[in-house]
Amino acid sequence: MGHASGLRAGTRYAFSRDYRKKGMIPLNVYLRQYHVGDIVDIKANGAVQKGMPHKVYHGKVISLDASDADKD
């Protein structure tokens, strides 16, 4: 068999959800507001495929700059 090379290849455990975290996603996940200078951890939720970051960014920690944060 050939080697898989798709966007989600090799992410069997990276994008899977924890045993007790399965089910509906809490509303506060969607309503959370980020501001300039916030330090965030990029972790993809395997239950939502739309807007999922590439697997190389999974687990990375970044500081938000003006282009990433809300425009409030």
C-alpha positions in Angstrom: 0.0 0.0 0.0 1.1 3.5 -0.8 1.8 6.2 1.8 -1.1 8.5 2.5 -0.3 12.2 1.9 -3.6 14.0 2.5 -4.2 17.1 4.6 -5.1 15.0 7.7 -2.7 12.2 7.1 -1.1 11.0 10.4 -3.6 12.8 12.7 -5.4 9.8 14.1 -4.7 10.8 17.7 -3.9 14.5 17.2 -7.4 15.5 16.1 -9.3 13.0 18.2 -11.2 14.3 21.2 -10.6 13.2 24.8 -12.9 10.5 26.3 -14.9 13.0 28.5 -14.9 15.8 26.0 -17.0 14.2 23.3 -20.4 15.5 22.4 -21.6 19.1 21.9 -19.1 21.9 21.9 -19.8 24.4 24.7 -21.0 27.8 23.6 -18.3 29.7 25.3 -15.8 28.2 22.8 -17.4 30.2 20.1 -18.0 33.4 22.1 -14.5 33.8 23.5 -12.9 37.1 22.5 -9.1 37.4 22.0 -7.2 40.7 22.2 -3.8 41.9 21.0 -1.0 40.3 23.1 -3.0 37.2 24.2 -1.0 34.0 24.2 -3.0 31.2 22.7 -2.5 27.5 22.0 -3.6 26.3 18.6 -5.5 23.1 19.0 -7.9 21.8 16.3 -11.2 20.3 17.3 -11.8 17.2 15.3 -15.6 17.5 15.4 -15.5 20.7 13.4 -13.8 20.4 10.0 -14.6 23.9 8.7 -11.8 26.4 9.3 -9.5 23.7 10.8 -5.8 24.8 10.8 -3.2 22.6 9.1 -1.8 19.8 11.2 1.7 21.4 11.4 0.2 24.2 13.6 -1.6 21.8 16.0 -0.2 22.4 19.5 1.8 25.6 18.7 1.7 28.5 21.1 1.5 32.0 19.6 1.0 35.6 20.7 -1.7 37.5 18.8 -0.8 40.6 16.9 -3.2 43.2 15.4 -4.0 41.2 12.3 -5.2 38.1 14.3 -7.2 39.7 17.2 -10.7 41.3 17.2 -10.9 44.8 15.8 -12.7 46.2 19.0 
